[in-house]
Amino acid sequence: MANFVISSAVQSWLDDIATAAAQAFVADRRGWEPVSVAFSSAVQAADLPVTADGSVDWESEGGKAVIAYISPKILSALAADMFYDVPVHRVGSGDEYLPVDATHDANYLITGSFAVTANLNDLASVKDRPLGMKAWLRGGANGMRPDGEPIGLRDLINNNKDQVVRRLKKKENEKRQAASKKDFVDKLLDVYKSLAKSRDKYEKEGGVCVTDAEFKTLCLELADKALKRKAKKS
């Protein structure tokens, strides 16, 4: 690997790709941050139940209801984006659509919105029409679209909708788990501070207990054991 020589032309190409990749990553993070915050606020307002680790219980009745409501909204928004529109060459007025190339210009547009709302029962089968609309929406006999894409347009948009939903849920769970973990750590480290005065009062009123120094040591030992960390040397 160390002896492999990358030509200057390829290096220049990779330089441009590195810059574009970094910009795409940052844009993605920036774009998702406000969405994640808004989704978190909505989920909290819905008062959904949580699991033992602090995550939202998406399998609860409330969790399922939220996902069931937002999923078709996401699907419609994705489908409406021109990114999913596929220009094709329609042969005459029949159910035959060819990929656009040098000899077949674009004269018809299969929109994402049509792809997700079309009644598949109204379309001819892939067997009868291998270049028909159904083959473009669901894939041909080999699962591929007539233009060679590995998945039908309808399934592509649905799969991307599922990815968006998974990301929303993942980001919300990660945020809650991090907050839960921090809350646990903070409370453990504050055990001595929060109980020191109570210990003093208990002792002054005649109660028998450990000394202040011993109590502080016990609290630190509890935090070390609970967080599975090495105890600090005295």
N, C-alpha and C positions, 0 to 999 in steps of 0.2 A: 504493500500500500504506500509506504513511504517513498518508494522509487517510481511510483506512477506519476507521469508528467501530464499536467493539464495544459492544453494549448492556451495561448493568450486570448484567442477568440472565445473559447469556452469559458475562460475565467471572466472575461468581460460580460458574457451572457449571464453567468452565475452571479456576478456583482449586481446586475440589474434585478435579477430574480430575488436576491437576498433583500434588497431595498423594498421591492414590491411586496414581498412576503411579510416583512416587518410592518409595513404600513397597513396591510390587510388585517394583520393580527391586532394591531392597536385600534383600528377602526371597528373591528368586531367587538373588542372589549368595551370601547366607549359607547358603542351602540346598544350593547346589552345591559350596561350598568343602570340607566334610568328605567329600562323595562323591568329589570329584576327588582328594583326598589319599588316600583309601582305594583308589581305582582305581589310582593311581600306585604305591602299595605293592604291590598285587597284580600289576601288570604287571612291576615290578622283580623280584618273587619268581619270576615265570614266566621271567625271564631271556630276554626277547624280543630278537631282533637289531634293530640300529638302522641308519638310513640315514646318509649323509654329513653331513647337517645336525644329526644328533643325535636326530631323530625316531624313533619306533618304526616298524619296517618292518611295517606292517599287512598287506602282501601276502605276507609270509613264511609258512611253514607254521605257526609258532607264533602269529603275529599273527592269522591266519585262524581258528586253533583257539580262541583266547580270545574273539574276536567271535562265532564260531559257538556257543560255550557260553553266553555272557551274553545274546545277543539274545533267545532264547525266554524266558529268565527275566524280562527287562525287559517283553516282550510280555505275559506272564501277570500281572505286577504291575500294569501299566497297565490291563489288561482288568478286573482285580479291583476297581479303584477305581470308586466309585459315580458319579464324574464322567461316565463313558461310558454309564451306563444311560439308556435312552430310554423314557419312558412313552408308550404308544400306546393307541388304542381298537381292540380286536379285535372284528370283526363276527361274532357268533355263535361257532362253534367252527371256522370255516373259515380258510383262508390269506388273510385280508384284514385289513389293519391301517391304520387311519386316523390322521392327526395329531390330537392332542388340541386341542380348541377349545371354544368356548362351548356347542356342541351335542353334542360327543363327549367324554365324560369319560374319564379314564385308567382302564383296567381290565386292562391287561396291561403287562408290563415286558420290554423287550428288553435284556438285560444285556450288558455288554462281554465278559464271559467266554464267553457263548453265541456272541457275534458272531465271536470268533476261533477257536472250537473246532467250530462247526457244520459238518457235512458238506454242502457246497453241492450235491453230487450228489443229495441227498435232498430238495432244495427245488425247487418248481415254477419254471419259467423266468420271467423278467421279462415276456416276451411273453405268456405264458399268465396270469400273475398280476401285473399292473402295481402292485398294492398288496400283493403278497405279501411274505413274509419276505425272500426273496432281493433284492427291490428295496430293502429297508431295509439289508441288509448290504452289497450291492455297488453300489447305485444303480440307477435305472430305465433306460429306453431312452436318455434324455438324460444319463445319468450322475449325476443328482441323486436324492436320497432323496425319498420321497413327501411329506415335510414341508418340502421345499425346500432342505435342506442340500446343499451342492455335492458331497458325497462319501459313499459308503456307510460305515456304522459300522465294518465290518471293515477297510476300507481306511484309514479315519481312524486307527484304533488302530495299524495296521501302519506308517503314515507317521510317527506320533508316536514309535513305537519306533525307527525309523530316525533320527529327529532326536536322540533321547537317545543313541544309539550314536555318531552323528557328533560330538555335543558332548563325550562322554567322550574320544573319540580326539583331537579338536581341543585340548581343555584339556591333555591329556597331552603332545601334541606341542609346544604353546606353552611349557609348563613346561620340557621338556627342551631346546628350542632356546634359551630364555633362559639356562638353566644352562650350556649349551655355549658360548654367546657370552660370558658372564661369565668362564668358565674360560679362554677364549682370551685375552681382554683382560687378565685378571689375570696370566696367565703371561707375556704379552708385556711388561707393565710391570715384572715382577719378574726379567726376564732379567739385568739388570746385578747386582742384589742376589745372585742365585743363583750367578753365575759370577765375581764380583769376586775372591773368595778363591782360586778356581782359577787365575785369571789371575796373581795375585800369586805363587802357588806355582810356576807354570810359569816365570815370569820369574826368580825366585830360583834355580831349578834350571838356569838357563842358557838357557832358551828365549827366542827373539827374537819379540817381539810389540808391539802398540801400548801406549802408556802407559795408566794407569788413567783419566785424563781423556778420552783418545781413545776408549777402550773404552766409557765411559759415553755418549759422544756417538753412537757407532755403534749402541749398543743403543736409544737414544732415536730415532734415525733409522729403525731397523728397525720399531719400534712405530708410528711415524708413517706409514710406507709401508704396513705391513700393515693398519692400521686406516683408511687413506685419510683421514688428518686433516692439517691444516696444522701444520707444525713450529713449535714455540714459538721466539720470538726469543731469542737469547743475551743 
